Amino acid sequence: MSEILVRASGGEWVEPIKHGFGREAELQHILAEYPQLIPGVQAGAAACTEFQSGAGPADVVVVNTNGSLTLVECKLASNPQIRREIIGQLFDYASGFFNMHIDEFEGRWEVRTGKSLELSFGLAQGGLREAVADNLQAGRFSVVLAVDAINLELKRMVEYLNAMSGAGTSVIAVEYVRHYGSGFEVLMPRTYGLELAEAKVSATNRSKDRWTLEQHRSWIEANDPANLGRFESIAHIAAVVDIPFVGSPVGGKSTVPAGGLRIIRGSTGEIGTVYIYHYRSQSSSMEFSFTKAPAVLAQDEEARTAFAAFLDELGLIPELSAAADILRTSNCARRPNVPLANLSDDSIKKVVNALHRLVS
């Protein structure tokens, strides 16, 4: 028996006729046109079909207004891939998005939709680009298996993948049941795994609260006002050259904010971070943390050359030449720091511009 009954005005209640989709593309186009049918997708989200992930075309990619990303793969029960290959396919696509540079993502989006990511929302979304970039680098995705029938095997897969995948990745299956009657059609989404996914997201959000740029600014203004202008200059120049300032996770009992400039070079990925730390006894300092650089740059000769050029530029800035020597002689194992009070306006411009050339 059907789970729903329908009737014309004044008529008898009857069961609608259940029917599926002739092609997977039908379901794909419905979800792209009405992405709010996908659990977790917000009103006003933008969707793109057949998005080239680098590992093949993802059926539907949705960008929420807050920059979160949803990857959707559509499969019909009649397709033998629904049982196993859909899982490998989706995570293959997700791996293609992981560490993708925001410029590359925007370029591929525009190729498929004919308009920029910002124009896809109809108006400017403050912080959208930065949020999307952060989620791409961190590999934070909501993975949705869109099907016309959920079976027990698919349920077990969803349970297992939520248990085993990273905290930033949630996996759900949605069964889109299609009914029709005289002169109407009804599409009913039924979700499996949403509670598991929401529990993971909730736990992740609790552990991922980060210090904001405004909190940094307020702390320096109250505790280290002599360096406020230098901090403002670093944040402003970095924003102009598109280097994100990312706050560190909030944790423990510390009330002193921490964070810095995340240094990401295209497909090479994250090379390191130039932190702004606030030491009560020493005031605020700039710390160069490139401990992961040797491993990241090992297979990328062009990036190694760019990093060497960055160290050369750093060495030409009098206040930072000692930091450049420490990075070279320790093979980036040490994290030299320089008090902001020692930096002139000119040296701040030079170091941020050198970082810009490194990531360009």
N, C-alpha and C positions, 0 to 999 in steps of 0.2 A: 504493500500500500504506500502511496505517496505521502510525504511528510507535510504537504500543503494541499489545501483545497481552494478552488476558485469558483466564482459564479458571476454571471451577468446580473445586473440589477433586477431583483425580483425573481431570479431564476433559481435553479437547484444547485447545491454545492456539488462539484465534480472534481475528479482528479485531473490535473493537467497532464499532457503527454510529455514524457521526459525524452529528450534527445540531446545528442552531444554536438561536437563540432566537426565539420567536414574536414578541416585542415587545422594544424597547429597555428598557422598564421592568423586564423580567425580569432582565436583566444589572445594571441599576441597583440593584435591591433585593438581589441577591446580594452585590454589592460593599459596600453599606451595612451589611448584616448581618455580613459577614465582611471588614472592611476590610484585614485582614492579607494578603489576596490581592493587594493593590495594592503594587507595589514601593516600598520606602522607608517604608512605614507600620509603626509599632512595635506590639508587643503592648500592648493596653490603650487604643488610640486610640479616639476617639469620632467617629461619622459622622452626617451629616445629609443628607437628600435634598431636592431641589427648593428649595435655599437661594436666597433672593432676593438677588441681587448688586447690584441697582440697574440692571443691564443685561439682566435676564432671570434665570430660575431655573437655577442650576448643578445638574447632575444629582446629583452627590455632592460634599460638602465634608467633608474629614477633618481633624481636629485631633489631632496627635500629642501624647504626654505631655510633650514638650519645647516645645510651642507652635508647632511648624512646621506649615505648612498645605499640603494637597494638594487640588487642584481636578480633578475627574474629569468628563469628558463621554463618554457612551456612544453609540455609533453602530453600526448593523448594515451589513453589506456591501450589503444590498438597498436601503439608504437612499442616494440620490444625494448627500446632503450629506457622505458620508464622505470624498469626495475633496478638497473645497475648503472648504465652509462650516463644517466642524467646527473648522478652525483659527481662522477669524475669530471663530466663536462662543466658543471657549474664551478667546481673548485679550480679547474683549469682556467676558466675565465677569470675567476677571482685572483688567481696568481698573476694573470696578465695585468690587472689593475694595480696590484700591490707595487708600491714604489714608483708608479707612473707619475711623471712630472705634470703639474697642473697645466702647463702650456700645451703639452701633448694631449692631455684629456680634452681641453677646450677646443683644440684643433680638430680632433676626431668628432667631437660633439657637433661642431659647426658643419663638418662635411656631411653628417647624416641629417641634421635638422635644417640646415640652410641659414641658421642664425647663431649668434654667440650665446654662451651660457647665460649671460646677464639678460640679453634680450628675450631669452626663452621664458623668463619670469615676467616680462612686460615692464619691469621697473627695476631700479638698482636695489640690490639686497646687500645691506651693509655686512661685511665680513664673510659673505658667501664663498668667495674665491679662496680665502684663507682656510675656511673650514673644510672645503672640499679637498684642498691640497693636504691638509693635516690628516684627513681620513684615508686618502690614497697612500700616503707615506706610512701610516700606521697599519694599513690593511684592515680597517674597520668597515665591515659591510654587513648588511642584512641580506641573507641569501633566501630566496623564495622559490620553491618548486611549485609551479602552477600546473595543475592537472585537471582532468575531467572525472577522475575517480581515484580515491586513495585506497590502497590495499594495505594489508598487515605488514608486508615486507617494507613498504615505504615508511610506515609509522616507525618501525624498528630502526630504520636508517636515520630518521630525523632524531630520535631519542639518542642514538649513539653519537651522531655528529655534534649535537649540542653538548654532550658530555665531554667529547674529546677535542673539539675545536677551541681556538683561543678565545679569551674573554671578549674580544672586540667583534667576534663573528657570531651571528645568530642564524639559525636555520629553521625554517618552517615550511610546511606543505599546505597548499590551499587547493581545495577541490571546488571547482566552479561548475555547479550543477545547472543545467539549462532546461527549462520547461517551456512549453507553448500551448496555447489554446486558440480559441476563435478570435483572431484579431489582436493577439498580444503574445509577448515573450517575457519570461522571468529568468533572471540570472541570480543564483544564490551561492555566495561564497561560504564555504565551511572550512575552518582552519584547524590544523593539527600542529602542535608544538609551540603555540604562541606563548603559553604560560612558561614553558622552559626558556624560551628566548627572552621574554620580558624579565625573568629572574636574573638571567645573565647580564642583560643590559643594565638593570638596576644595580647589581653588584659592581659592574664596571664603572658606572657613573659615580658611585660612592667613592671608588678608589682613584678616579681620574679628575677630581676637582683640582683646578690649577689656579695659581696666583695670576691675577690679571695685570695688564700694563698699568691700569689706574691704581691698583693697590701698590705696585712698585713706586709709582710717582708719589703717592700720598705718603708712603713710608719715608722716602728720601726727603720730602718737603718737611716732615716733622722731625726727622732724626739726623739728617745729613744735608741741610739746606745748601751748604757751600757747593755740593756736587749736583744739585738739581738741574742746573743749566746744562751740564755735561751729559747727564742722563737723558734729558729732553733732546739734546742734539743727536745722540746715538740712536734713539728711538725714531726720530724724524728722518734722518738720512737713510736708515735701514728701510723704513717704510717706502721712501721715494724709490729706492733701488730694488724693492720687492723682496727683501729678506725678512722673513717672519720673526717677530719677537714672541717666543713661546714661554709661558710661565711653567715652572716646575710643579709637580703634583704637591698638593697641600697634604701634609701628614705630620704626625707627632704633635708635640706641644709648641713647636716653634711658631712665633708670630711675625718672624722676619721673612718677607717674600724672597723668592729666588727665581731665576729664569734667564733667558738669554736669546741670542740670535742663532736660529737653527740653520746650519750650513748644509744645503742640499744641492748637489750638482747633477742635474738632469737624470739620465738613466743610471748614473753611477750610484745615486742614492745619498744618504746622509753621511757626511764626512766627519762632522763634529759640531760642537756648539761653543760660541763665545759667550760665556756667562757673565751676568752682572750680579755679583754677590755683595752682601752688606754685612761687613764685619764691624761690630760695635766698637772694637778697639782700634781698628784701622780705617774706618769709614768704608765707603763703597769701592769695589775693585772690579776690574775686567779680567776674567780668567779664560785662558785659551785651552779648551779641552778637545784634543784631536786624538785621543787614545785609540779610537777605532779606525783612524785614517790608514795606517799601514796595511791592514787586512782588506779594507774596502778598495784601496787603490792598487792592490797587488796585480789585478788582472786588467788594469786600464791605464795604458801608457800615457794617453793624452791627459787623463786626469792627474796622473803623477807629475807630469810636466807642469800642469797648471798649479798644482800645490807647491811645487818647488819655486815657481815664479812668485806665488803668494808669500812664501817665506822670505824670498829675496826682497820683495816690497816691504815686508814687515821689518826687515833688518835695516832698511834705509830710513826708518822713522826713529829718531834718536831715543825717544822714551820707550820704544818697544824692541830695540835691537837685541837687548838681553833676552827677552822672551823668545825671539826668533832663534837665538843660539841654543836656548834650552830645548826647544822643540826639535831642532836638528840633531843635537848631540844625544838626546835621549830617545830618538826615533819616535817622538810624540808620546812616550810613556809618562813623562812629567807634564803637569798642567800649570804653567807659569801664570802668575797674576800680577797685575799692575794697578796701583791705586788710581782711581779716576782723577784724583787731585793732581796727579803728575802729568795728565794729558792736556795738551792745548787744543783749541778748537780746530786748528789745522791738522794735528795728528789724528783727531777723531775722524775728520773727513777722509784722511788718507787711509786709515785702517778699514773703515766701512767700505770705501770704494775698492780697496784691494780684495775684500771679501766678495764684493759684487763681481769683480772680474773672475774670481775663483769659481763662482757658481754659474756664471753666464755660459 
